[in-house]
Amino acid sequence: MATGDPSNILKKIGLKVTKNREKVISILQDSRRPLNHQEIMEKLPKDESWDRVTIYRALADLEEKNILNSLHSTDRLTYFELKEEGGRTVSLAHGHLVCNICGKIECIDDPWNGIPSAKQLKGFSTDSVEIVFRGTCKSCQ
């Protein structure tokens, strides 16, 4: 996951340092799962005013600079998570569980057999890997 001080991350990827971008990065760094725009808005400090459109733009800018993964859920929302340093997907063994009923997304961090190792890819340069299981979460069963 993109680690370090949000302002240093922004400088490294060539984006102007703004409080909106810094806060979005910080919130995503602290999250154990992907978050949608509304969830990010709810985690912003309540003592300041935050413009919804500006937060959308911050997410779009970060995604364009290839430090965010975006995941589309069945609830028609887009969820965001930070990528690793270098813009690669969080990990080859990182996957997601997506509930078809409530749209909740959870991360799966366990390494699995069956995911190809770098040696098996035979020189193929992988930009990202998506492992998504869709079904029904425990809460909706």
C-alpha positions in Angstrom: 0.0 0.0 0.0 1.2 3.5 -0.7 2.9 4.3 2.6 4.4 7.4 4.1 3.4 11.0 4.5 0.6 12.0 2.1 2.3 15.2 1.1 5.4 13.3 0.1 3.3 10.8 -1.9 1.6 13.7 -3.7 4.9 15.3 -4.5 6.3 12.0 -5.7 3.5 11.5 -8.2 3.6 15.1 -9.4 0.3 16.4 -7.9 -0.1 19.6 -6.1 -0.3 19.1 -2.3 -3.8 20.0 -1.1 -5.5 19.3 2.2 -8.3 17.3 0.3 -5.8 15.0 -1.4 -3.8 14.6 1.7 -6.8 13.7 3.8 -8.1 11.2 1.2 -4.7 9.4 1.1 -4.6 9.4 4.9 -8.1 8.0 5.2 -7.4 5.2 2.7 -4.1 4.4 4.4 -5.9 3.9 7.7 -8.7 1.7 6.2 -8.6 -2.0 6.2 -11.0 -2.3 3.3 -11.9 -0.3 0.2 -14.1 2.8 0.8 -16.7 4.6 -1.4 -17.0 8.3 -1.7 -19.7 8.6 1.0 -17.6 6.5 3.5 -14.6 8.8 2.8 -16.8 11.9 3.4 -18.0 10.4 6.7 -14.4 10.0 7.9 -13.3 13.5 7.2 -12.9 15.8 10.2 -16.3 17.2 11.2 -14.8 20.6 12.3 -14.0 21.5 8.7 -16.2 21.9 5.7 -15.5 19.5 2.8 -16.9 19.9 -0.7 -18.2 16.6 -2.1 -17.2 17.5 -5.7 -13.6 18.3 -4.6 -13.3 15.0 -2.9 -14.5 13.3 -6.1 -11.9 15.2 -8.1 -9.2 14.2 -5.6 -10.1 10.5 -6.0 -10.1 10.9 -9.8 -6.7 12.6 -9.7 -5.2 9.9 -7.5 -6.7 7.2 -9.7 -5.3 8.9 -12.8 -1.9 9.0 -11.3 -2.2 5.2 -10.7 -2.0 5.1 -6.9 -5.6 4.0 -6.4 -7.5 0.9 -7.4 -11.2 1.4 -8.1 -13.7 -1.4 -7.6 -17.3 -1.4 -8.8 -19.8 -2.9 -6.5 -23.3 -4.2 -7.2 -24.7 -1.2 -5.3 -23.5 1.0 -8.2 -20.9 2.6 -6.0 -17.2 2.8 -6.7 -14.9 1.8 -3.9 -11.3 2.9 -3.7 -8.1 1.5 -2.1 -4.5 2.6 -2.3 -2.1 0.6 -4.5 1.4 -0.5 -3.5 4.4 1.7 -4.1 5.2 1.6 -7.8 1.5 1.5 -8.8 1.1 -2.3 -8.7 -2.0 -3.8 -7.3 -2.0 -4.2 -3.5 -0.7 -7.8 -3.9 -1.1 -10.8 -6.2 -2.8 -12.6 -3.3 -5.1 -9.7 -2.5 -8.7 -10.2 -3.5 -12.1 -9.0 -2.6 -15.4 -10.4 -1.5 -18.4 -8.5 -2.9 -21.9 -9.0 -1.6 -24.5 -9.0 -4.3 -27.2 -7.8 -1.9 -25.7 -5.0 0.2 -22.7 -4.2 -2.0 -20.2 -4.5 0.9 -16.7 -5.2 -0.2 -14.1 -6.9 2.0 -10.5 -7.6 1.4 -9.0 -11.1 1.4 -5.3 -11.0 2.3 -4.5 -14.7 2.6 -2.1 -16.1 0.0 -3.8 -18.9 -2.0 -2.6 -21.8 -4.1 -3.5 -21.4 -7.7 -2.5 -17.8 -8.1 0.5 -17.8 -10.6 3.9 -16.8 -9.2 6.0 -14.3 -11.1 8.0 -17.2 -12.5 4.9 -18.7 -14.0 4.1 -15.5 -15.8 7.1 -16.1 -18.1 8.2 -12.5 -18.5 4.7 -11.0 -18.7 4.7 -7.6 -17.1 1.6 -7.5 -14.9 0.1 -4.1 -14.1 -2.7 -5.4 -12.0 -4.5 -8.5 -10.9 -8.1 -8.6 -9.8 -9.6 -11.4 -7.8 -13.2 -10.8 -7.0 -15.6 -13.3 -5.4 -19.3 -12.2 -5.7 -21.9 -13.8 -3.5 -23.8 -13.1 -0.3 -22.2 -11.9 2.9 -23.0 -13.4 6.3 -25.1 -10.4 7.3 -27.4 -10.8 4.2 -27.7 -14.6 4.3 
